[in-house]
Amino acid sequence: MAISESSRQSLLPSFLYSSSSTRNLGLERIASGGPNPNPNPNLSPMSSRSALTDSGSVMVESPSEKRKIEMYSPAFYAACTAGGILSCGPTHTAVTPLDVVKCNMQIDPVKYKSISSGFGVLLKEQGVRGFFKGWVPTLIGYSAQGACKYGFYEFFKKYYADIVGPEYAAKYKTLIYLAGSASAEVIADVALCPMEAVKVRVQTQPGFARGLSDGLPKFVKAEGAMGLYKGLVPLWGRQIPYTMMKFASFETIVEMMYKYAIPTPKDQCSKQLQLGVSFAGGYVAGVLCAVVSHPADNLVSFLNNAKGATVGDAVKKLGVLGLFTRGLPLRILMIGTLTGTQWTIYDGFKVFVGLPTTGGVAPAAPSAAPAPAKLTN
């Protein structure tokens, strides 16, 4: 299995996609048919998919036997963007009934007192169709958000790692995850905000509109085109901490699972096991996301529900405690399941196109080669 020069150059920074397998400094020589430099005859020279190139960079093979897409190429980012669309759009649309009840609990806590009563009130007043109001703007908005969220996260993660260099990026990888996810979400929310505004209005104001086709024109007529971005700042306040927690905690949890809970190195695990790890790590990360971003989520729902509503109005009506707790149990259930499923779909798509799953145990930084000894007379 020859390793091309383009593969070496395309896999930087590889410590973000690596396993805990032992490095084999002579893998290149083995692959090309050269003598075996492995001093340990009991260790298979191909047991590790990591190698150090002549320049000292770490190279990591994909879980697939033959990679279809070159890492960090335009095709790689396009694949991540497509995976983001598949992971976010359909999953958010699937939980539309939970979202409708949650939004109404946030807007009218007197009428929608609990999860069970909220479903009952909605069913009685609007029928089964009421549970799926706003599904079209949900699908469009969160597909656009997912495309930007995952695609730009992969881009910014490598961009910031390249800026600081391999040593500091490996040492402060969590900061790289946080910075990359925050940068990506700033862009993603600009794509999401108009559809989120229409969605909330359709879901929380009976009789306002049937869906996107008539809801968007009514919204623009009432508040102008810029009114679609009225909730952008609160949306940033909700989504940026949410996404920072979603990506950084997921990467950390997955790394810990491969390091402490799974005895087999990641590159030797089956694809099914790796996707199971992605779901478990994503679910735990989703619970953390829900708690961190819930106050801002209440604000977004409140501001998009009524014309001229302010943050002060929301605090006055819901109270400080209400901002943190109103609808939280339902959101934990919804976001935990949602996030776990999203990571599974995203990593499943990456595996399908021949890319490695996200996260894993980062190897130790390669030690510098010893300087040759000077000859003395």
N, C-alpha and C positions, 0 to 999 in steps of 0.2 A: 504494500500500500504506500505508494510514493506520496510525499507531502510537498505540495507546490509552494513556490515562493509567495504567490498571492495569498495563500492561506495563512502564511506566517504574518504577513503585514496586516491582514484583515481582522486579526483576533485580539487587537489591543483595545482597551485594557482587559486582559483575560482574567484578572483576579476577581472580576465581577461575575464571571461565568466559569467557575472551576469546581473541582471536586477535591476530596481529601486524599486522592490516590498518590502513591509515591512517585516522584519525578524520576524519569530515566534520562540521564544526560546523553545517552548514546542511542536514543530511539531513531534519530535520523540515519545513523550508520547502519542500524539493524534493518530499517525499512529499505535501504538502498543495497542491501546484501553484504555489508561490510562485516568485520569481525565483531563479536559480541563483547561490549565493554562492561557488561554487568558483572560485578565482582561476586554477586550472590547467585550461584547456579540454581538455587531453589526458588528464586523469584522470576516469574515469567517476564521476559522483556516487554511483552505486550499487555501486561496487567495494568499498566497505567496509560491513560490517554493524554497525559500532560508531558510536555518536554520543554527544555530550554533551548532556544535557538542560539546561533552564534553571537547574536547581539545581546543576549541575556534576557530576552522577552519570554514570557510564559505563553505557551501555546496549548490550547485545550480543544480536543476533538468534540464534536457534537455527539449526543447519544445515538444519533443515526449512524449507520455504517458509512453512508455516503451523503455528505451535506449537499442539499439542492440549492441552497442560498448562501452566498458569502456573507459572513458576519460584517455588520456595519457598512454594508454597501447600500445603494439606493433601494435595491430589492429587499434587503433586510428591513429597512424602515417602512417600506410599503407593506411588508408582511405583518409587522407589528401594528401598523395602522389598521389593516384589515382585521387582525385579531382583536383590536380594541373595539371596532364596530360590532363584531359578532358577540363579544363578551358583555358589552354594556347595553346596546339597544334592545335586543330581545329579552334580556333578563329584567331590565327595568319595566318593560311592557308587561311581562308575565306577572309582576307583583302590583299591577295597577290597582286591583281591589284593596290591597293593604294600604297603598299610597292614598287612595281616595278617603278612606276612613281616617288615616293619620292626619291628613290635611284638614279635614273637617273637625277633628278633635282639637287641633291647634287653633282653628279660627273661632269655633263656637263650643267652648268647653262646657257650657251649661246644657246645651242640647245633646252633645255627644260626650257623655260623661265617662264612658269606658269603652274598651275594645268591643266587648260583646254587645253592649247596648248601641254602640255606633253602627255596627253591622245591621242590627235590627231596625234602627231608625232609617238607615239608608235604603234597606230593602223595602220597608213599608212605604216610604215616600216616593222612591224613584224606581223601584223594581230591580231586577237583575241587571238591566242595562246601566243602571246608575253606578255599578261597581267598575265599569269599564270606560267611564267618561274620561276623556283626555288621553286615550291610549295612542292616538296618532301623533300629537305633539310630543308625547313621551318617547315614542319610538324614534322620531326624527331628531329630537333634541339630544337624547342620550346616545344615539349612534354617533352624532357629530362630536359630542363630548368625549366618548370613548376613543374615537379616532385620534383626537388631539392628545388626550390624556396618556394613552399607552405609547403612541408613536413618538411624541415629543419627550416623554420620560426616557425612553431608550436613547434618544438623541442627546438630551441634556446630561444624562448620566455619563455617557462617554465623553461629552464635551468638557464637563467640569473635571473629570478624571484626567483627561489629557492636559488640562491647564495646570493642575497641581503636580502631575507626574505620578508614576506608579507607586513610589514609596509612600507618599502622603495620602494618595487615594486609597491604598490598602489599609493604612493606619486609621484613616478617618472616613471609612466607607459609608458609615451611617449618615454623616453630614453630606456626602455625595448623594445618597438616596433622598434625603430631605430637600436639598437644593434642587435636584433634578425634578422631583415630583411637584414641588411648589411652582417652579417655572412652567412646567407643562400645564398645570391646572389653571394658571392665569389665562393662558390661551384657550384652554378647553371651555372655561366658563363664558367667554365671549361668544363662543359657538352655541352654548346651551341656553343662555339667558333669555332670548326671545321666546323660545318654545316653553321654557319653564314658566314664564309669566302667563302665557295663554293657558297652559295646562292647569295652573292653580286656579285661575279665574273660572275656567270651565268646570272644574271639579267642586268648587266651593260656593258657587253662585247658581242655584237652580234657575233655569230659564234663561241664563245669559247666552248660552250657545250650545249647539249639539256637539261641536268638536272644533277642529282646526279650521276647516273651510269657512265657517261663518264666524268663529270666535276671533280669529286674527284680524279680519277687517273691522269688527266691532271694537276690539281693543285699540287698534290704531286710530279709529275715528274718535274714540272717547279720550284718549290720552296722548295721541301723537306717536310717531314712530319711535321717538326717544323714550317714550313711556315703557317700551319693551325692555329697556335697560335700567329701569328704575330700581330694580332689585339686584343690580350687578354687584355693588359693594357688599351687601349682606350675603350674596351668593358666594363671593370670594371668601367672606368671613366664615361661611359654612364649609365650602368645598376645599379650600386650600389646606386648613388643618386636617380635614377629613382625608384628603389624598396623601398628605405627608405621612399621616399615621398609617394609611392603607399600604403604602409602598414600603416605607422604612420598617414598620413592624412586620410586614410579611417577609421581607428579605431576612430580617433578623430571626424570626421564628423558624423559617425554613432552614436557615443555616444551623440553628440549634438542634432542630430535629434530626438533620443528617449527622450532626456531630455527636449527639448524646443519645438519641432514641433509636436510631437505625444502625445496626452493626455493620451493614454493608455500605461501602462507598457509593456515592450518588451515581457515578458513571457505570456502576455494576448493578444498579437497581433496575427493575423492569420499568417500562414506561407507565404501566398501570399504577405501580407503587409511587412513582414520581408525581403522577397526577393526583393520587390520593393525598400525598403530602401537600400539594398545591391547594387542595380543597380545605384540608385541616388548617393550614397556615392562614388561608384566606378567611376562613370563618372566624378564627380568633381575632385576626386583624380587623374584621368587620365590626365585631363587638366593640373594640376599642375606638374605631372610627365613629360609631354611632354616639358614644358617650361624649367624645370630644367636640363633635360638630352639632350636637342637638340644639343648644340655645340659638345658634345662627339659623338652623333649619326652621325653628318656630318663627323667627323674625322674617325669613323669606316668605313663608306662607302667609303671615299676617300682612306684610306690605303689599304683596301681589293680590290680595283679596279685595282691598278697598282703595278707591281713588283718594289720594291725599293722605293716606295713613303714614304715620311716622314711627320711628323706633320708640319714642316716648309713649305713644299711644299703646304700642304693644306691651311695654313694660307695665304701664298702668293697668291694662286689662288683664294680662296674664300673671303679672307679678314676677319678681325675680326668681322665686322658687319654681313657678310655673314654666318659665323659659327653659329651665334645666330638666324638668320632670314631665311636663305635659306631653303625652304620647310616646315617652321614652321606651317603655317595655315593647310596644309594637314596633318601634323603629329598630330596636336591638334585634328582634326576631327577623325583621325584614332585611336589615343591612347585613347582619351576620350571614344569613343564607345567600343573599345577593352577592356579597363579596367573595364568599367561598366558591360559588358557582362561576363567577366571573373569572377568577384566577384559573379554575379548572378549564374553562373554555379557551381562555387566552393561551395557556400553556399547551393545551391539547392541539390548538391550531399551530403553535410553533413546532410541536413534535411532528405534526402532519406534513409541514413543509420542510422538515429536516433541520430544525433549529433546536438548541438545548432548552430545557425548561428553565424558568427563572429561579435564581437563588441557588445556594449551596455553600459548602464549606470552602472558604478561601484558603489557599495554601500559604505557607510562610514565604516571606520575601526571599528570593534567591540570594545566596551568599556570594560575595564577590570572589572571583577566582584568585588564588594566591599569586603574588608577584613572583616571577622567577628568581631563584637565588643567584646572587652575584658570585662570580668565580674569583677566588683570591689566589694570589701567588703563594 
